[in-house]
Amino acid sequence: MEVKVLLANWDFGAAFRRIRQITHLRQEDLASLTGLSQPYLSALESGTRRLTHVEKIGMVLRGLGVPADAAPELVATGPARLHTATMAIAREPAWESPVEVARRLHTVASSNTDPSTLLVIQETIGGVVERYEAEGPYSLVGEVLEVRRYVGELLEGRQLPRQREALFRLASQASALLAYMAVNAGRELLAEAYCAEAAELARHIDDRELGMWIQGTRSLNAYYAGRFEEAAAFADAGVALDPGHPQAIRLQANGRARALGKLGDAAGAERAIEAALDLSGQHNVPDGLTPCISFAPYALARTLANAATVHVALRTPHRVLGYADEIDERVRQSDSAWSRALVRLDVATALLTSDRPDVEQAMALGREILEADGGAPIRSVVQRAGDLYALAAPWRDLPTVREYGEVLRVWQSAPQARALVGSAKLARPVPPTRRAVDAAHSRFGTLPSQPAAEHD
């Protein structure tokens, strides 16, 4: 409207200056559009010269693409010239200028992201996954937070469609990693918040695989909070997205089977383990122990390790020992101290709950785990180490149990472990069978009369 008023008042110098302010054009650009020279245009804008020639005004207005209703009423002494110029302006369509088209193309095709930036972010996330079990959530959470914030800043700008989709995926992965870290650190509400954020980002780009992974982490979070029905439901929702997808292996073994095992549904847990193993056979999954936080499908050894944990809950120690023996070599070769600790704690638990409990070996194995340099503790290791001691309550008068208890007390007093002890809600360890207690009595003498301790 301001430009239209200036044109109507024949104040072409002010109009040109305002047009350049709005469009960010240089005087050279506007001179090219109007057919005027740059010095002449500069003189017009400064007010030292005025544009009065009707034919030149018409040429300028056509060059600018001014529509007829915005053109000034041209008045000149020659009626024929006035009529000719006015009709020429009226017949000229409102074309865009070439510069305007070029500026729009630059805006539409511009991006604050390039392939090298995306590659750096991808490699950073991949590096965190590879280092996670060696360094733990406490030392790596800052790195992932930095990635998440940076991707968020980029998303506030402009990208091409494929670049924007890639940024959504990276943002979802970063939030998903933060969710898993929060689970390991015992921060349940924060873990669910990160899961919700990651799931929403994955939904916007229709990334079903990532959505399944996030459901698996939600299931894990509910499992360690002791909400086993909810853990199974999250796993079911993930499987329903694509039952034949390799991501369903984790959902079946780590989600459904373990939750159903805690609920005492032996048949359902066995079906989930069988489904995970069947899917492992259908897909080209790794044989060893992949990183627990990896976005890749579960490796066979990790699936079998989860099957062992299921049978701890189902009170079938011979199955625990069978699975552990099957993956023993791969566990020994693994760089993951956590994986070794979890499998061996399951073995120690099985040794205590067998028909002929081997308390000495179980406690020795427990001490070996706690005294090894396993890096920063995580919730699952803290929980299982505590459960093992609670399970050994009938043998608390034995030196080997007392020694394990003292090592456990020192280990739990470290700041990071101490923060996790209160969040290890899985408690309610499997009590030894009556037959196991009788056998222990015959091997180790009189047992304390109190029942196995329950632990929250």
Solvent accessible surface area in square Angstrom, and as a share of the most:
residue,aa,sasa,rsa
1,M,180,0.80
2,E,95,0.43
3,V,31,0.18
4,K,82,0.35
5,V,76,0.43
6,L,34,0.17
7,L,3,0.01
8,A,60,0.47
9,N,96,0.49
10,W,52,0.18
11,D,54,0.28
12,F,4,0.01
13,G,8,0.07
14,A,19,0.14
15,A,0,0.00
16,F,0,0.00
17,R,96,0.35
18,R,78,0.29
19,I,27,0.14
20,R,51,0.18
21,Q,102,0.45
22,I,97,0.49
23,T,44,0.26
24,H,139,0.62
25,L,18,0.09
26,R,150,0.55
27,Q,34,0.15
28,E,90,0.40
29,D,30,0.15
30,L,0,0.00
31,A,9,0.07
32,S,91,0.59
33,L,27,0.14
34,T,2,0.01
35,G,55,0.53
36,L,11,0.06
37,S,62,0.40
38,Q,64,0.28
39,P,92,0.58
40,Y,32,0.12
41,L,0,0.00
42,S,40,0.26
43,A,20,0.16
44,L,5,0.02
45,E,16,0.07
46,S,79,0.51
47,G,56,0.54
48,T,107,0.62
49,R,134,0.49
50,R,154,0.56
51,L,6,0.03
52,T,89,0.51
53,H,89,0.40
54,V,8,0.05
55,E,106,0.48
56,K,76,0.32
57,I,0,0.00
58,G,1,0.01
59,M,73,0.33
60,V,0,0.00
61,L,0,0.00
62,R,92,0.34
63,G,27,0.26
64,L,31,0.15
65,G,15,0.14
66,V,23,0.13
67,P,56,0.35
68,A,52,0.40
69,D,108,0.56
70,A,18,0.14
71,A,24,0.19
72,P,9,0.06
73,E,145,0.65
74,L,4,0.02
75,V,104,0.60
76,A,37,0.28
77,T,145,0.84
78,G,22,0.21
79,P,107,0.67
80,A,79,0.61
81,R,122,0.45
82,L,49,0.25
83,H,118,0.53
84,T,91,0.53
85,A,10,0.08
86,T,64,0.37
87,M,78,0.35
88,A,24,0.18
89,I,9,0.05
90,A,56,0.43
91,R,166,0.61
92,E,64,0.29
93,P,72,0.45
94,A,71,0.55
95,W,173,0.61
96,E,81,0.36
97,S,17,0.11
98,P,102,0.64
99,V,38,0.22
100,E,85,0.38
101,V,69,0.40
102,A,59,0.46
103,R,101,0.37
104,R,117,0.43
105,L,120,0.60
106,H,134,0.60
107,T,59,0.35
108,V,95,0.55
109,A,54,0.42
110,S,35,0.23
111,S,44,0.28
112,N,68,0.35
113,T,6,0.04
114,D,64,0.33
115,P,103,0.65
116,S,71,0.46
117,T,26,0.15
118,L,20,0.10
119,L,96,0.48
120,V,93,0.53
121,I,6,0.03
122,Q,86,0.38
123,E,109,0.49
124,T,37,0.21
125,I,9,0.04
126,G,34,0.32
127,G,23,0.22
128,V,1,0.01
129,V,12,0.07
130,E,126,0.56
131,R,86,0.32
132,Y,0,0.00
133,E,14,0.06
134,A,76,0.59
135,E,69,0.31
136,G,0,0.00
137,P,4,0.03
138,Y,72,0.27
139,S,73,0.47
140,L,1,0.01
141,V,53,0.30
142,G,45,0.43
143,E,51,0.23
144,V,2,0.01
145,L,45,0.22
146,E,118,0.53
147,V,14,0.08
148,R,40,0.15
149,R,156,0.57
150,Y,93,0.35
151,V,0,0.00
152,G,22,0.22
153,E,109,0.49
154,L,15,0.08
155,L,24,0.12
156,E,153,0.69
157,G,37,0.36
158,R,123,0.45
159,Q,17,0.08
160,L,73,0.36
161,P,110,0.69
162,R,211,0.77
163,Q,30,0.13
164,R,89,0.32
165,E,72,0.32
166,A,20,0.16
167,L,0,0.00
168,F,39,0.16
169,R,76,0.28
170,L,6,0.03
171,A,0,0.00
172,S,0,0.00
173,Q,37,0.16
174,A,0,0.00
175,S,0,0.00
176,A,1,0.01
177,L,0,0.00
178,L,3,0.01
179,A,0,0.00
180,Y,16,0.06
181,M,4,0.02
182,A,6,0.04
183,V,0,0.00
184,N,7,0.03
185,A,20,0.15
186,G,17,0.16
187,R,148,0.54
188,E,30,0.14
189,L,160,0.80
190,L,78,0.39
191,A,0,0.00
192,E,58,0.26
193,A,57,0.44
194,Y,39,0.15
195,C,1,0.00
196,A,47,0.36
197,E,67,0.30
198,A,0,0.00
199,A,27,0.21
200,E,78,0.35
201,L,22,0.11
202,A,2,0.02
203,R,151,0.55
204,H,109,0.49
205,I,29,0.15
206,D,126,0.65
207,D,24,0.12
208,R,130,0.47
209,E,73,0.33
210,L,9,0.05
211,G,15,0.14
212,M,0,0.00
213,W,2,0.01
214,I,1,0.01
215,Q,25,0.11
216,G,2,0.02
217,T,0,0.00
218,R,38,0.14
219,S,1,0.01
220,L,10,0.05
221,N,2,0.01
222,A,0,0.00
223,Y,8,0.03
224,Y,9,0.03
225,A,12,0.09
226,G,29,0.28
227,R,95,0.35
228,F,33,0.14
229,E,118,0.53
230,E,67,0.30
231,A,0,0.00
232,A,9,0.07
233,A,57,0.44
234,F,43,0.18
235,A,0,0.00
236,D,61,0.31
237,A,47,0.37
238,G,0,0.00
239,V,20,0.11
240,A,76,0.59
241,L,84,0.42
242,D,32,0.17
243,P,84,0.53
244,G,39,0.38
245,H,34,0.15
246,P,27,0.17
247,Q,3,0.01
248,A,0,0.00
249,I,0,0.00
250,R,10,0.04
251,L,1,0.01
252,Q,22,0.10
253,A,2,0.01
254,N,16,0.08
255,G,4,0.03
256,R,49,0.18
257,A,0,0.00
258,R,8,0.03
259,A,0,0.00
260,L,19,0.09
261,G,1,0.01
262,K,62,0.26
263,L,74,0.37
264,G,56,0.54
265,D,57,0.30
266,A,50,0.39
267,A,59,0.45
268,G,1,0.01
269,A,0,0.00
270,E,42,0.19
271,R,144,0.53
272,A,2,0.01
273,I,3,0.01
274,E,99,0.44
275,A,30,0.24
276,A,0,0.00
277,L,57,0.29
278,D,87,0.45
279,L,13,0.07
280,S,9,0.06
281,G,71,0.68
282,Q,127,0.56
283,H,58,0.26
284,N,159,0.81
285,V,26,0.15
286,P,60,0.37
287,D,83,0.43
288,G,28,0.27
289,L,30,0.15
290,T,21,0.12
291,P,36,0.22
292,C,18,0.11
293,I,0,0.00
294,S,17,0.11
295,F,38,0.16
296,A,49,0.38
297,P,34,0.21
298,Y,16,0.06
299,A,0,0.00
300,L,52,0.26
301,A,0,0.00
302,R,21,0.08
303,T,0,0.00
304,L,6,0.03
305,A,14,0.11
306,N,11,0.06
307,A,2,0.01
308,A,1,0.01
309,T,14,0.08
310,V,1,0.00
311,H,3,0.01
312,V,28,0.16
313,A,20,0.15
314,L,28,0.14
315,R,136,0.50
316,T,39,0.22
317,P,20,0.13
318,H,126,0.56
319,R,84,0.30
320,V,1,0.00
321,L,58,0.29
322,G,42,0.40
323,Y,26,0.10
324,A,9,0.07
325,D,111,0.58
326,E,100,0.45
327,I,0,0.00
328,D,50,0.26
329,E,103,0.46
330,R,51,0.18
331,V,3,0.02
332,R,146,0.53
333,Q,126,0.56
334,S,16,0.10
335,D,139,0.72
336,S,9,0.06
337,A,20,0.15
338,W,9,0.03
339,S,6,0.04
340,R,64,0.24
341,A,12,0.09
342,L,30,0.15
343,V,13,0.07
344,R,58,0.21
345,L,2,0.01
346,D,5,0.03
347,V,27,0.16
348,A,0,0.00
349,T,19,0.11
350,A,1,0.01
351,L,29,0.14
352,L,0,0.00
353,T,11,0.06
354,S,24,0.16
355,D,65,0.34
356,R,154,0.56
357,P,0,0.00
358,D,45,0.23
359,V,0,0.00
360,E,93,0.42
361,Q,88,0.39
362,A,0,0.00
363,M,0,0.00
364,A,38,0.29
365,L,21,0.10
366,G,0,0.00
367,R,56,0.20
368,E,92,0.41
369,I,18,0.09
370,L,11,0.05
371,E,116,0.52
372,A,62,0.48
373,D,140,0.72
374,G,28,0.27
375,G,46,0.44
376,A,21,0.16
377,P,20,0.13
378,I,7,0.03
379,R,1,0.00
380,S,5,0.03
381,V,7,0.04
382,V,3,0.02
383,Q,9,0.04
384,R,28,0.10
385,A,0,0.00
386,G,7,0.06
387,D,16,0.08
388,L,1,0.00
389,Y,59,0.22
390,A,8,0.06
391,L,2,0.01
392,A,0,0.00
393,A,3,0.02
394,P,8,0.05
395,W,0,0.00
396,R,71,0.26
397,D,74,0.38
398,L,24,0.12
399,P,76,0.48
400,T,10,0.06
401,V,0,0.00
402,R,129,0.47
403,E,86,0.39
404,Y,0,0.00
405,G,12,0.11
406,E,83,0.37
407,V,32,0.19
408,L,9,0.05
409,R,142,0.52
410,V,84,0.48
411,W,55,0.19
412,Q,38,0.17
413,S,55,0.35
414,A,46,0.35
415,P,98,0.61
416,Q,69,0.31
417,A,1,0.00
418,R,139,0.51
419,A,78,0.61
420,L,0,0.00
421,V,45,0.26
422,G,68,0.66
423,S,16,0.11
424,A,3,0.02
425,K,100,0.42
426,L,7,0.04
427,A,1,0.00
428,R,143,0.52
429,P,19,0.12
430,V,18,0.10
431,P,54,0.34
432,P,16,0.10
433,T,57,0.33
434,R,162,0.59
435,R,163,0.60
436,A,0,0.00
437,V,23,0.13
438,D,76,0.39
439,A,13,0.10
440,A,0,0.00
441,H,93,0.41
442,S,87,0.56
443,R,101,0.37
444,F,51,0.21
445,G,35,0.34
446,T,110,0.64
447,L,23,0.11
448,P,37,0.23
449,S,117,0.76
450,Q,91,0.40
451,P,114,0.71
452,A,24,0.18
453,A,43,0.33
454,E,126,0.57
455,H,54,0.24
456,D,114,0.59
